[in-house]
C-alpha cells in the first residue's frame, strides 16, 4: 500500500496555481494534460487525472515473423 501524500500550492492574484512536481509525477501528468476536480459537500476536492496522454511504452513484440527474418529489426 502506498503512503498518502499531502502537497500544498498557492493561488496567485489571477487564481492560478502551479501543480507541484510531486503531484505531476504521482498523477503522471504533463503539459496540456487535464486534471478533473470534484468538490464534495465536505469542501474536499479530490483530483482525478484520468489516463495519461503519453502512456508507458508497450514491451517489444518477439513474435513478429518479419523482424525475425530481417537483420537489425
Backbone as a chain_set.jsonl record, in Angstrom:
{"seq": "XXXXXXXXXXXXXXXXXXXXXXXXXXXXXXXXXXXXXXXXXXXXXXXXXXXXXXXXXXXXXXXXXXXXXXXXX", "coords": {"N": [[0.848, -1.184, 0.0], [0.581, 2.194, -0.839], [1.882, 5.208, 0.59], [-0.006, 7.979, 1.848], [0.122, 11.179, 0.403], [0.62, 14.62, 0.993], [0.396, 17.761, -0.469], [0.986, 21.189, -0.938], [-0.218, 24.118, -2.612], [-0.261, 27.508, -3.844], [-2.721, 29.945, -4.61], [-2.363, 32.405, -7.057], [-2.631, 35.97, -7.801], [-4.198, 35.927, -10.108], [-5.809, 33.752, -9.775], [-4.538, 31.346, -10.362], [-2.5, 28.405, -10.114], [0.481, 26.514, -9.488], [0.982, 23.201, -10.411], [2.437, 21.053, -8.352], [5.62, 19.348, -8.668], [5.723, 16.865, -7.365], [3.033, 16.104, -7.381], [2.492, 16.079, -10.145], [4.169, 13.995, -10.996], [3.135, 11.821, -9.497], [0.548, 11.636, -10.549], [1.167, 11.257, -13.135], [1.2, 13.345, -15.113], [1.529, 15.806, -17.698], [2.498, 18.72, -19.624], [-0.309, 20.5, -20.789], [-2.034, 18.406, -20.179], [-5.065, 17.294, -18.642], [-6.662, 17.865, -15.484], [-9.134, 16.763, -13.366], [-11.373, 18.062, -11.021], [-13.439, 17.271, -8.254], [-15.754, 18.695, -6.203], [-16.598, 18.061, -2.991], [-19.347, 17.858, -0.583], [-18.128, 18.223, 1.88], [-16.202, 20.062, 1.404], [-13.867, 19.077, 0.397], [-11.661, 18.376, -2.295], [-10.959, 16.087, -4.273], [-8.635, 15.118, -6.801], [-8.805, 13.926, -10.144], [-6.945, 12.313, -12.451], [-7.22, 10.814, -14.781], [-6.502, 8.851, -17.777], [-3.057, 8.907, -18.797], [-1.811, 11.099, -21.358], [0.417, 10.355, -22.732], [1.033, 7.302, -22.699], [2.812, 4.639, -20.971], [5.457, 2.998, -22.72], [4.795, 0.082, -24.713], [5.858, -3.317, -24.178], [8.425, -4.752, -26.25], [7.497, -6.653, -29.108], [8.026, -10.083, -29.67], [7.185, -11.981, -31.352], [6.923, -11.36, -34.024], [7.101, -12.329, -37.266], [8.352, -11.028, -39.426], [10.331, -9.297, -38.345], [11.998, -11.202, -37.277], [13.101, -12.329, -39.523], [14.53, -10.345, -40.821], [17.6, -8.876, -40.527], [18.656, -6.692, -37.917], [16.191, -5.59, -37.2]], "CA": [[0.0, 0.0, 0.0], [1.358, 3.42, -0.922], [1.614, 6.205, 1.615], [-0.742, 9.18, 1.448], [0.979, 12.358, 0.285], [-0.054, 15.914, 1.012], [1.199, 18.8, -1.108], [0.273, 22.466, -0.905], [0.126, 25.13, -3.605], [-0.861, 28.801, -3.523], [-3.377, 30.664, -5.699], [-1.811, 33.737, -7.284], [-3.647, 37.005, -7.994], [-5.077, 35.585, -11.237], [-6.45, 32.482, -9.405], [-3.811, 30.229, -10.958], [-1.558, 27.745, -9.221], [1.396, 25.563, -10.113], [0.824, 21.823, -9.955], [3.764, 20.701, -7.866], [6.259, 18.209, -9.325], [5.301, 15.647, -6.665], [1.691, 15.767, -7.865], [2.61, 15.737, -11.577], [4.756, 12.652, -11.116], [2.207, 10.821, -8.945], [-0.59, 11.513, -11.465], [1.717, 11.082, -14.484], [0.662, 14.427, -15.932], [2.483, 16.672, -18.383], [1.942, 19.973, -20.149], [-1.59, 20.45, -21.509], [-2.905, 17.34, -19.675], [-6.177, 17.799, -17.843], [-6.916, 17.339, -14.144], [-10.541, 16.992, -13.038], [-11.63, 18.197, -9.595], [-14.814, 17.104, -7.792], [-15.867, 19.34, -4.899], [-17.521, 17.322, -2.136], [-20.013, 18.707, 0.409], [-17.202, 18.476, 2.994], [-15.256, 21.033, 0.856], [-12.694, 18.399, -0.111], [-11.66, 18.377, -3.76], [-10.011, 15.118, -4.823], [-8.333, 15.293, -8.226], [-8.793, 12.724, -10.961], [-6.087, 12.618, -13.588], [-7.581, 10.082, -15.985], [-5.354, 8.188, -18.4], [-2.05, 9.837, -19.312], [-1.825, 11.276, -22.806], [1.575, 9.625, -23.244], [1.134, 6.096, -21.876], [4.108, 3.97, -20.941], [5.637, 2.193, -23.94], [4.493, -1.34, -24.613], [7.055, -4.13, -24.363], [8.691, -5.148, -27.638], [6.935, -7.946, -29.51], [9.051, -11.005, -30.141], [6.582, -12.993, -32.215], [6.736, -10.807, -35.364], [7.941, -13.105, -38.181], [9.141, -10.153, -40.294], [11.532, -8.837, -37.647], [12.879, -12.338, -37.075], [13.764, -12.693, -40.778], [15.294, -9.22, -41.325], [18.613, -8.482, -39.552], [18.619, -5.304, -37.456], [14.858, -5.15, -36.777]], "C": [[0.893, 1.247, 0.0], [0.938, 4.393, 0.172], [0.824, 7.373, 1.035], [0.225, 10.352, 1.421], [0.12, 13.604, 0.341], [0.895, 16.956, 0.453], [0.356, 20.056, -1.136], [0.718, 23.351, -2.057], [-0.658, 26.394, -3.259], [-1.514, 29.394, -4.764], [-2.73, 32.038, -5.834], [-2.958, 34.711, -7.546], [-4.636, 36.682, -9.108], [-5.78, 34.247, -11.017], [-5.826, 31.289, -10.122], [-2.887, 29.641, -9.907], [-0.657, 26.83, -10.032], [1.105, 24.184, -9.544], [2.23, 21.341, -9.616], [4.297, 19.448, -8.553], [5.848, 16.884, -8.679], [3.95, 15.166, -7.171], [1.759, 15.346, -9.332], [3.169, 14.338, -11.76], [3.792, 11.574, -10.627], [1.041, 10.57, -9.894], [-0.146, 11.262, -12.904], [1.099, 12.081, -15.462], [1.789, 15.236, -16.539], [1.791, 17.941, -18.848], [0.692, 19.683, -20.969], [-2.479, 19.265, -21.116], [-3.968, 17.964, -18.786], [-6.216, 17.117, -16.48], [-8.34, 17.731, -13.794], [-10.705, 17.031, -11.527], [-13.115, 17.979, -9.327], [-14.884, 17.715, -6.404], [-16.973, 18.644, -4.116], [-18.191, 18.26, -1.139], [-19.104, 19.063, 1.595], [-16.111, 19.485, 2.615], [-13.923, 20.398, 0.495], [-12.798, 18.367, -1.627], [-10.634, 17.383, -4.279], [-9.839, 15.334, -6.325], [-8.311, 13.941, -8.912], [-8.011, 13.047, -12.215], [-6.526, 11.935, -14.869], [-6.352, 9.448, -16.61], [-4.341, 9.206, -18.909], [-2.128, 9.929, -20.83], [-0.665, 10.547, -23.464], [1.754, 8.381, -22.391], [2.529, 5.495, -21.943], [4.242, 3.104, -22.188], [5.33, 0.724, -23.689], [5.777, -2.132, -24.795], [7.199, -4.561, -25.824], [8.088, -6.518, -27.918], [8.049, -8.826, -30.041], [8.49, -12.024, -31.124], [6.346, -12.489, -33.642], [7.657, -11.554, -36.336], [8.807, -12.237, -39.073], [10.42, -9.709, -39.587], [12.501, -9.982, -37.391], [13.667, -12.672, -38.347], [14.625, -11.571, -41.337], [16.297, -8.792, -40.255], [18.481, -7.003, -39.183], [17.246, -4.793, -37.068], [14.488, -5.751, -35.466]], "O": [[1.853, 1.326, 0.766], [-0.21, 4.397, 0.617], [0.976, 7.709, -0.139], [1.054, 10.498, 2.319], [-0.983, 13.634, -0.205], [2.058, 17.027, 0.851], [-0.856, 19.991, -1.337], [1.888, 23.342, -2.438], [-1.605, 26.351, -2.474], [-0.935, 29.354, -5.85], [-2.568, 32.753, -4.845], [-4.124, 34.319, -7.518], [-5.788, 37.114, -9.058], [-6.297, 33.662, -11.97], [-6.521, 30.328, -10.45], [-2.537, 30.303, -8.93], [-1.008, 26.424, -11.14], [0.994, 24.02, -8.329], [3.095, 21.237, -10.486], [3.523, 18.587, -8.973], [5.649, 15.89, -9.378], [3.743, 13.969, -7.368], [1.141, 14.353, -9.716], [2.683, 13.579, -12.598], [3.647, 10.532, -11.267], [0.588, 9.434, -10.037], [-0.98, 11.075, -13.789], [0.552, 11.703, -16.498], [2.874, 15.34, -15.966], [0.638, 18.198, -18.502], [0.654, 18.73, -21.747], [-3.574, 19.124, -21.66], [-3.771, 19.051, -18.243], [-5.852, 15.949, -16.342], [-8.714, 18.898, -13.912], [-10.232, 16.136, -10.827], [-13.958, 18.451, -10.09], [-14.147, 17.297, -5.511], [-18.133, 18.639, -4.526], [-17.672, 19.343, -0.87], [-19.299, 20.096, 2.236], [-15.201, 19.738, 3.404], [-12.938, 21.111, 0.304], [-13.898, 18.334, -2.179], [-9.545, 17.784, -4.688], [-10.788, 15.69, -7.024], [-7.861, 12.945, -8.346], [-8.374, 13.956, -12.962], [-6.229, 12.435, -15.954], [-5.268, 9.503, -16.03], [-4.73, 10.264, -19.404], [-2.47, 8.957, -21.504], [-0.755, 10.162, -24.63], [2.547, 8.393, -21.45], [3.316, 5.795, -22.841], [3.256, 2.538, -22.662], [5.572, 0.196, -22.604], [6.689, -1.681, -25.487], [6.207, -4.712, -26.537], [8.153, -7.424, -27.087], [8.918, -8.362, -30.779], [9.235, -12.839, -31.669], [5.628, -13.139, -34.401], [8.877, -11.426, -36.238], [9.9, -12.657, -39.451], [11.493, -9.746, -40.189], [13.707, -9.755, -37.296], [14.763, -13.227, -38.272], [15.399, -11.819, -42.262], [15.884, -8.382, -39.17], [18.222, -6.164, -40.046], [17.135, -3.645, -36.637], [13.398, -5.492, -34.954]]}, "num_chains": 1, "name": "protein.A"}
